Amino acid sequence: MKHLSTLILALALGLGTATVHAQNYRPFRFGITYQLTASSSAGDTTHLLRLASRAVQGADSVFLFEQRASRGRVLPNTGGCGEYMLRADNLFGASVRLRPGAEYVLTAANGRTFTLRPRAPLGQAWAATAAGLTAQVTARTLGTVLGRADSLATIAFSDGTVLTLSKQLGWVSGPALGHYLNARLPQSLLALTALPELKLGTNHLGAFAAYDFQPGDVFLRRTTSVYFASPGVRCVSRMWLRDSVISRTLSANGDTLRYQQQSRRLIRNCFGPAFLDAPVVQTLRITQATDRLNQSTSFWEQFTGTSILVGRVHLPAWRTVSYNHRLIQYQLDQMQCATTADSVSLRDAEQMDFGYHVWTAAGLGQTREEFLNYFSADTTVLLGYRKGAETWGQLTPFGTLLAARDNRPAATTAAFPNPFGPELTVTFALTNPQPVALALRDALGRTVLASPATKQPVGARQLSLATAGLPAGVYSLHLHFIGENRTEVLRVLKAE
């Protein structure tokens, strides 16, 4: 029976690879998204990666990776451009070239190359990089990749790292090879955890992962809206939204999830009494493109139909202590500035009088959303949830919220002097001891000064920022109450 099983596996591999023989352990297949997870810390960082285009140059096939948006430096005399930079190199460089003889050459924007020869004779070494790194194929074996039978090639490098490639699917595990070519790229070990289009593995990113709800799931969110009615006068309103999932349906072709959920709102405006809406049953429709979560991570997606170059930066997902260590993915709107010598600069879209930031988590949907402009600030946070036996945060009943007053009247928070000069002070009152953080943002939404979170006792308190040297203009002061998971926003002016 054991020999029969081996024969069946071998036949399956033979039939399965007959149509993809030309793949020859190609590291990445065009048209497939790879979900790669850093294995140095389980689930610490997860990426979506795909090849963006392909071309033929002579006898070679050339595939380009999508460009990577990453933190940059603020460039002088450009109005603040450079908070994020759009770079040609992805985790594996800028391109991969297939040469005759099944040789694959990764190339970075700086011209450095990394060579792979997965069909070389066993034990025959070759130069992987010009810096002296060598490689050799140490084994070709039968195995499985994400539950699918396949042939695997193991390549060992002279620095002790090991790469495994699948004949049918490509990358299985190994170091992020782009780091050998460009030190800006992260050094990490990456393991294949899903191929979403092929429905293989466990999909941790994308809309279907973020909105993976089940009947019985309950979520409580709060939206805080701050409006500047006039200079020095602001209005703070709050809305609590409780969603309870009733049913879940997957479409026949598997491309759409539909949920029936009961939603109810409690609203406390600036003026007048709080009121509780009647519960309503709503339909939530989720597709792969919902919230644009299906984009590659570290990718700048340009929006069409605008007179200026506006887009969204899709960053990788990290596992944090928040929300029971679920993966958190962050997106923010940016606009494109002038081209520089080494890259294309991006900067916050707040210059256009608005800014949008959103965080999502696997199985929770949106966990935080911020929309800012010169006259208002809306912040939505997930206060708590229940998913089966798993609970997190606070699911305070509406009856309790309706009877309770705000934790602290908005009038107890004030900034002075306003307009301010070399120093700005904010006063506030606490009914419970908790850490409090302070940040000052300019009109573009960039943090120009910050005071880290420090534990504050009960009672009237104040914090100060040294603001000498800041240019005159409009700023927003963000006072974050860590224990209450809320932020007060004050509009302040810097005098000439």
C-alpha positions as CSV (number, residue, x, y, z in Angstrom):
1,M,0.0,0.0,0.0
2,K,2.9,2.4,0.8
3,H,4.5,1.8,-2.6
4,L,1.1,2.2,-4.3
5,S,0.6,5.6,-2.6
6,T,4.0,6.8,-3.7
7,L,3.2,5.7,-7.3
8,I,-0.1,7.6,-7.2
9,L,1.6,10.7,-5.9
10,A,4.2,10.4,-8.6
11,L,1.6,10.0,-11.3
12,A,-0.4,13.0,-9.9
13,L,2.8,15.1,-10.1
14,G,3.5,13.9,-13.6
15,L,0.0,14.7,-14.8
16,G,-0.2,18.0,-12.9
17,T,3.1,19.3,-14.2
18,A,2.8,18.1,-17.8
19,T,1.0,21.4,-18.7
20,V,3.3,23.6,-16.6
21,H,6.7,22.0,-17.5
22,A,7.9,25.3,-18.7
23,Q,7.6,26.7,-15.2
24,N,10.8,24.9,-14.1
25,Y,10.5,26.1,-10.5
26,R,9.8,29.6,-11.5
27,P,10.0,31.7,-8.3
28,F,6.8,33.6,-9.0
29,R,4.0,32.9,-11.6
30,F,2.5,35.8,-13.4
31,G,-1.2,36.4,-12.5
32,I,-1.0,34.9,-9.1
33,T,-1.0,36.8,-5.8
34,Y,1.4,35.4,-3.1
35,Q,0.7,35.8,0.6
36,L,4.1,35.7,2.3
37,T,4.5,35.7,6.1
38,A,7.6,36.5,8.0
39,S,8.5,33.4,9.9
40,S,11.1,34.9,12.3
41,S,8.1,35.9,14.5
42,A,5.0,33.9,13.7
43,G,2.6,36.1,11.8
44,D,4.5,39.2,12.6
45,T,4.4,40.7,9.2
46,T,2.3,39.5,6.2
47,H,2.7,40.7,2.6
48,L,0.7,40.3,-0.6
49,L,3.0,40.2,-3.6
50,R,2.4,39.8,-7.4
51,L,4.2,40.4,-10.7
52,A,2.8,43.6,-12.3
53,S,3.7,43.0,-16.0
54,R,5.7,40.8,-18.4
55,A,7.6,41.4,-21.6
56,V,10.0,39.6,-24.0
57,Q,13.5,40.9,-24.5
58,G,15.4,38.8,-27.0
59,A,15.3,35.2,-25.9
60,D,14.4,36.2,-22.3
61,S,11.1,36.7,-20.6
62,V,11.1,39.7,-18.1
63,F,8.6,40.1,-15.3
64,L,8.3,43.4,-13.3
65,F,7.4,43.5,-9.6
66,E,5.0,46.2,-8.4
67,Q,6.7,49.3,-7.0
68,R,7.0,49.6,-3.3
69,A,5.8,52.6,-1.2
70,S,7.8,53.0,2.0
71,R,8.8,55.6,4.6
72,G,11.2,58.2,3.2
73,R,12.7,61.4,4.2
74,V,11.1,64.8,4.0
75,L,12.7,66.7,1.1
76,P,13.7,70.3,1.5
77,N,12.0,73.1,-0.4
78,T,9.2,70.8,-1.7
79,G,6.4,71.6,0.8
80,G,6.9,68.5,2.8
81,C,7.1,65.9,0.0
82,G,8.8,62.7,0.9
83,E,6.9,61.2,3.9
84,Y,6.5,58.1,1.7
85,M,8.6,57.3,-1.3
86,L,7.6,55.2,-4.3
87,R,10.6,52.9,-5.0
88,A,11.2,50.5,-7.9
89,D,12.4,47.6,-5.7
90,N,10.0,45.3,-4.1
91,L,10.9,42.5,-1.6
92,F,12.7,40.7,-4.4
93,G,14.1,43.6,-6.4
94,A,12.6,45.3,-9.4
95,S,12.3,42.4,-11.9
96,V,12.9,38.7,-12.5
97,R,14.3,37.6,-15.9
98,L,13.9,34.0,-17.2
99,R,16.9,33.1,-19.3
100,P,17.3,29.9,-21.5
101,G,18.2,26.9,-19.4
102,A,15.8,27.8,-16.6
103,E,18.0,30.4,-15.1
104,Y,16.2,33.1,-13.1
105,V,17.8,36.5,-12.5
106,L,16.4,39.0,-10.0
107,T,17.5,42.5,-10.7
108,A,17.3,45.6,-8.4
109,A,17.0,49.2,-9.5
110,N,20.7,49.7,-8.8
111,G,21.6,47.0,-11.4
112,R,22.7,44.3,-8.9
113,T,21.5,40.8,-9.6
114,F,20.7,37.6,-7.8
115,T,20.9,34.4,-9.9
116,L,18.8,31.2,-9.3
117,R,19.4,27.9,-11.1
118,P,16.9,25.5,-9.6
119,R,17.5,22.9,-12.4
120,A,21.2,22.8,-11.9
121,P,22.8,19.4,-11.1
122,L,22.7,18.5,-7.4
123,G,25.7,19.9,-5.5
124,Q,26.9,22.0,-8.4
125,A,27.6,25.5,-7.0
126,W,27.1,28.8,-8.9
127,A,27.6,32.5,-8.1
128,A,24.3,33.9,-6.8
129,T,25.6,37.5,-6.4
130,A,28.6,39.5,-7.4
131,A,29.4,40.0,-3.7
132,G,30.5,36.4,-3.3
133,L,27.3,34.6,-2.2
134,T,27.1,31.1,-3.8
135,A,24.3,28.6,-4.1
136,Q,23.6,25.0,-4.9
137,V,20.7,22.7,-5.3
138,T,20.8,20.2,-2.5
139,A,17.6,18.2,-3.1
140,R,14.6,17.6,-5.4
141,T,11.8,15.8,-3.6
142,L,8.1,15.0,-3.8
143,G,6.0,16.9,-1.3
144,T,3.0,19.1,-0.8
145,V,2.5,22.8,-1.0
146,L,-0.6,24.2,0.8
147,G,-2.1,20.8,0.5
148,R,-1.3,20.3,-3.2
149,A,1.1,17.5,-4.4
150,D,4.2,19.0,-6.0
151,S,7.9,18.6,-6.7
152,L,10.2,20.7,-4.5
153,A,13.7,22.1,-5.1
154,T,15.9,23.0,-2.1
155,I,18.6,25.6,-2.7
156,A,21.2,26.2,0.0
157,F,23.2,29.5,0.1
158,S,26.7,29.9,1.4
159,D,25.5,32.2,4.3
160,G,23.5,29.3,5.7
161,T,20.0,30.3,4.5
162,V,17.8,27.9,2.5
163,L,15.3,28.5,-0.3
164,T,12.5,26.1,-1.3
165,L,10.7,26.4,-4.6
166,S,7.7,24.5,-5.9
167,K,7.7,23.3,-9.6
168,Q,4.0,24.2,-10.0
169,L,3.5,27.2,-7.8
170,G,6.9,28.8,-7.2
171,W,8.0,30.3,-3.9
172,V,7.5,28.2,-0.8
173,S,10.0,29.5,1.8
174,G,13.3,31.3,2.2
175,P,15.0,34.7,2.7
176,A,13.6,37.9,1.1
177,L,16.2,37.9,-1.7
178,G,15.9,41.6,-2.5
179,H,17.8,42.4,0.7
180,Y,21.0,41.0,-0.8
181,L,20.7,43.6,-3.6
182,N,19.3,46.6,-1.7
183,A,19.9,47.1,2.0
184,R,16.7,49.3,2.2
185,L,14.6,46.1,1.7
186,P,13.8,44.2,4.9
187,Q,15.8,41.2,5.9
188,S,13.4,38.4,6.8
189,L,12.5,34.8,6.2
190,L,9.3,34.5,4.2
191,A,7.0,31.5,4.0
192,L,4.1,31.0,1.6
193,T,0.9,31.0,3.6
194,A,-1.8,31.4,0.9
195,L,-2.5,31.7,-2.9
196,P,-5.9,33.5,-2.7
197,E,-6.8,33.2,-6.4
198,L,-6.2,29.4,-6.3
199,K,-8.0,29.1,-2.9
200,L,-5.0,27.4,-1.4
201,G,-3.8,28.0,2.2
202,T,-5.3,30.4,4.8
203,N,-6.0,33.8,3.5
204,H,-5.1,36.4,6.1
205,L,-5.4,39.6,4.0
206,G,-8.0,41.0,1.6
207,A,-11.7,41.7,2.1
208,F,-12.8,38.1,2.6
209,A,-10.3,37.8,5.5
210,A,-11.1,41.2,7.1
211,Y,-14.8,40.6,6.8
212,D,-14.8,37.0,7.8
213,F,-17.9,37.1,10.1
214,Q,-20.1,34.3,11.4
215,P,-23.7,34.4,12.7
216,G,-23.6,35.5,16.4
217,D,-20.7,37.9,16.0
218,V,-21.2,41.2,17.7
219,F,-19.3,44.5,17.3
220,L,-19.5,47.8,19.1
221,R,-18.0,50.9,17.5
222,R,-18.0,54.6,18.4
223,T,-17.6,57.5,16.1
224,T,-16.4,60.8,17.6
225,S,-17.1,63.9,15.4
226,V,-15.4,67.3,16.3
227,Y,-16.7,70.3,14.4
228,F,-15.2,73.8,14.6
229,A,-18.3,76.0,14.6
230,S,-16.2,79.2,14.8
231,P,-12.7,80.1,16.1
232,G,-12.4,78.8,19.6
233,V,-15.9,77.1,19.5
234,R,-16.2,73.5,18.8
235,C,-18.9,70.8,18.9
236,V,-18.2,67.2,19.9
237,S,-20.8,64.5,19.1
238,R,-20.6,60.8,19.5
239,M,-22.4,57.8,17.9
240,W,-22.2,54.2,19.1
241,L,-23.1,51.5,16.6
242,R,-23.8,47.9,17.6
243,D,-23.8,45.3,14.8
244,S,-25.0,41.7,15.4
245,V,-24.5,39.3,12.5
246,I,-27.6,37.2,11.8
247,S,-26.7,35.1,8.7
248,R,-23.9,34.5,6.2
249,T,-24.2,33.5,2.6
250,L,-21.5,32.8,-0.1
251,S,-22.5,33.3,-3.7
252,A,-22.6,30.3,-6.0
253,N,-19.3,31.3,-7.8
254,G,-17.6,32.2,-4.5
255,D,-17.0,35.9,-5.3
256,T,-19.4,37.6,-2.9
257,L,-20.2,37.3,0.8
258,R,-23.6,38.6,2.0
259,Y,-24.4,39.1,5.6
260,Q,-27.7,40.0,7.3
261,Q,-27.0,42.0,10.4
262,Q,-29.0,43.9,13.0
263,S,-27.7,47.4,13.6
264,R,-28.6,49.9,16.2
265,R,-27.3,53.4,16.9
266,L,-27.1,55.6,20.0
267,I,-26.4,59.3,19.2
268,R,-25.3,62.0,21.6
269,N,-25.0,65.3,19.8
270,C,-23.5,68.6,20.9
271,F,-26.9,70.0,21.9
272,G,-30.0,68.3,23.1
273,P,-30.6,64.9,24.7
274,A,-29.2,61.6,23.5
275,F,-31.5,59.4,21.4
276,L,-31.5,55.7,20.6
277,D,-32.6,54.5,17.1
278,A,-34.8,51.5,16.6
279,P,-32.9,48.4,15.5
280,V,-32.8,47.7,11.8
281,V,-31.8,44.7,9.7
282,Q,-29.3,45.5,7.0
283,T,-27.5,43.6,4.2
284,L,-23.7,43.8,4.1
285,R,-22.2,42.8,0.7
286,I,-18.5,42.0,0.6
287,T,-16.5,41.3,-2.6
288,Q,-12.8,40.8,-3.2
289,A,-12.5,44.5,-4.0
290,T,-14.3,45.9,-0.9
291,D,-12.3,48.7,0.7
292,R,-9.6,47.9,-1.9
293,L,-8.1,45.4,0.5
294,N,-7.1,43.0,-2.4
295,Q,-4.2,45.3,-3.4
296,S,-0.6,44.3,-2.9
297,T,0.9,45.5,0.3
298,S,3.5,48.4,0.3
299,F,1.7,49.4,-2.9
300,W,0.5,52.9,-4.0
301,E,-2.7,52.6,-5.9
302,Q,-3.5,55.7,-8.1
303,F,-7.1,56.8,-8.3
304,T,-8.5,57.6,-11.7
305,G,-10.7,60.5,-12.7
306,T,-8.8,63.2,-10.7
307,S,-7.0,66.2,-12.0
308,I,-4.0,65.5,-9.7
309,L,-2.3,62.2,-8.8
310,V,-4.1,60.9,-5.8
311,G,-3.9,57.4,-4.5
312,R,-3.9,55.1,-1.5
313,V,-0.9,53.4,0.2
314,H,-1.6,49.8,1.2
315,L,0.9,48.8,3.9
316,P,1.7,45.2,5.1
317,A,-0.2,43.6,8.0
318,W,1.3,43.4,11.5
319,R,0.2,41.3,14.4
320,T,-0.1,43.6,17.5
321,V,-1.3,43.3,21.0
322,S,-4.5,45.1,20.0
323,Y,-7.6,43.0,19.2
324,N,-6.2,39.7,20.5
325,H,-3.1,39.7,18.3
326,R,-5.0,39.7,15.1
327,L,-3.3,41.0,11.9
328,I,-3.8,44.7,11.5
329,Q,-3.6,46.3,8.0
330,Y,-3.2,50.1,7.5
331,Q,-4.1,52.2,4.5
332,L,-3.8,56.0,4.0
333,D,-4.6,58.4,1.2
334,Q,-1.6,60.2,-0.4
335,M,-0.9,62.6,-3.3
336,Q,2.0,62.5,-5.7
337,C,4.5,65.3,-5.8
338,A,7.4,66.0,-8.1
339,T,9.8,63.3,-9.4
340,T,13.2,63.2,-7.7
341,A,16.5,61.8,-8.8
342,D,15.9,58.4,-7.2
343,S,12.1,57.9,-6.8
344,V,8.7,59.5,-6.9
345,S,7.7,61.4,-3.8
346,L,4.3,61.0,-2.1
347,R,2.8,63.1,0.6
348,D,-0.4,63.3,2.7
349,A,-3.6,64.2,0.8
350,E,-4.5,66.6,3.7
351,Q,-3.0,69.3,1.4
352,M,-6.3,68.9,-0.5
353,D,-8.2,69.8,2.7
354,F,-8.9,66.2,3.7
355,G,-7.1,63.1,4.9
356,Y,-8.2,59.5,5.2
357,H,-6.7,56.7,7.3
358,V,-8.2,53.3,7.9
359,W,-7.1,50.2,9.8
360,T,-8.7,46.7,9.3
361,A,-8.1,43.4,11.1
362,A,-8.7,39.8,10.1
363,G,-12.2,38.8,11.1
364,L,-13.1,42.3,12.5
365,G,-13.5,44.6,9.5
366,Q,-12.6,48.2,10.2
367,T,-11.0,48.7,13.6
368,R,-10.2,52.4,13.2
369,E,-11.0,55.1,10.7
370,E,-10.0,58.8,10.6
371,F,-11.2,61.5,8.3
372,L,-9.6,64.9,8.9
373,N,-9.9,68.4,7.4
374,Y,-9.5,72.0,8.5
375,F,-12.9,72.2,10.0
376,S,-13.7,68.8,11.4
377,A,-12.3,65.5,12.5
378,D,-14.2,62.2,12.5
379,T,-12.7,59.1,14.3
380,T,-14.3,55.7,14.5
381,V,-12.9,53.0,16.8
382,L,-13.8,49.4,17.5
383,L,-14.6,49.4,21.3
384,G,-15.2,45.6,21.6
385,Y,-16.4,42.4,19.9
386,R,-17.6,38.9,20.5
387,K,-16.8,36.1,18.1
388,G,-17.9,32.7,19.4
389,A,-16.0,32.2,22.7
390,E,-13.6,35.0,21.9
391,T,-14.3,38.4,23.4
392,W,-12.3,41.6,23.5
393,G,-12.8,45.1,24.8
394,Q,-16.1,46.5,25.9
395,L,-19.6,45.6,24.7
396,T,-21.4,48.1,27.0
397,P,-25.2,47.8,26.7
398,F,-27.0,50.8,25.2
399,G,-29.1,51.2,28.3
400,T,-25.9,51.8,30.3
401,L,-24.5,54.2,27.7
402,L,-27.8,56.1,27.5
403,A,-27.9,56.6,31.3
404,A,-24.3,57.5,31.7
405,R,-22.9,61.0,31.1
406,D,-19.8,61.5,29.0
407,N,-16.6,60.5,30.9
408,R,-15.5,64.1,30.8
409,P,-17.3,67.2,29.6
410,A,-15.7,68.6,26.5
411,A,-15.5,72.1,28.2
412,T,-12.7,70.9,30.5
413,T,-10.3,70.6,27.6
414,A,-8.7,73.9,26.4
415,A,-5.5,75.1,24.8
416,F,-3.7,78.3,25.7
417,P,-2.5,80.7,24.6
418,N,-4.4,80.5,21.3
419,P,-2.9,81.9,19.1
420,F,0.3,80.4,20.7
421,G,3.9,81.4,20.5
422,P,7.0,79.6,21.8
423,E,4.9,77.3,24.0
424,L,1.5,75.7,23.9
425,T,-0.3,74.2,26.9
426,V,-3.4,72.0,27.0
427,T,-5.6,71.6,30.2
428,F,-7.9,68.7,30.8
429,A,-9.5,66.7,33.7
430,L,-9.5,63.0,34.4
431,T,-12.0,61.0,36.5
432,N,-9.7,57.9,36.2
433,P,-5.9,57.7,36.2
434,Q,-4.6,56.7,32.8
435,P,-1.9,57.4,30.2
436,V,-2.3,60.5,28.1
437,A,-0.5,61.3,24.9
438,L,-0.3,64.7,23.1
439,A,0.5,65.4,19.4
440,L,0.5,68.6,17.3
441,R,-0.2,68.2,13.6
442,D,0.3,70.7,10.8
443,A,-2.2,71.6,8.1
444,L,-1.0,68.6,6.1
445,G,-1.8,66.2,8.9
446,R,1.9,65.5,9.7
447,T,2.9,65.2,13.3
448,V,5.4,68.0,14.0
449,L,5.6,67.7,17.8
450,A,4.6,64.9,20.2
451,S,4.6,64.1,23.9
452,P,4.7,60.3,24.5
453,A,2.0,58.7,26.7
454,T,2.6,59.3,30.4
455,K,0.4,58.1,33.3
456,Q,-1.7,61.0,34.7
457,P,-3.5,61.0,38.0
458,V,-7.1,62.0,38.6
459,G,-8.1,65.6,38.6
460,A,-7.2,68.8,36.6
461,R,-4.0,68.3,34.6
462,Q,-2.0,70.1,32.0
463,L,0.6,69.3,29.4
464,S,2.9,71.6,27.5
465,L,4.8,71.6,24.2
466,A,7.8,73.8,23.3
467,T,6.8,75.3,19.9
468,A,9.6,77.7,19.2
469,G,10.7,77.5,15.6
470,L,7.4,76.3,14.2
471,P,6.1,78.4,11.2
472,A,2.9,80.4,11.7
473,G,-0.3,78.7,10.6
474,V,-3.2,76.4,11.5
475,Y,-2.5,73.3,13.6
476,S,-4.6,70.6,15.3
477,L,-3.8,69.4,18.8
478,H,-4.6,65.8,19.5
479,L,-5.0,64.7,23.1
480,H,-5.3,60.9,23.2
481,F,-6.7,59.3,26.4
482,I,-5.3,55.8,26.2
483,G,-7.5,54.3,29.0
484,E,-10.7,55.5,27.3
485,N,-9.5,54.8,23.7
486,R,-10.6,58.3,22.5
487,T,-9.0,61.4,21.2
488,E,-9.9,65.1,21.7
489,V,-8.9,67.4,18.8
490,L,-8.4,71.2,19.3
491,R,-7.8,73.7,16.5
492,V,-5.0,76.1,17.4
493,L,-3.2,78.9,15.6
494,K,0.5,79.8,15.6
495,A,1.2,83.5,15.7
496,E,3.7,85.2,13.4
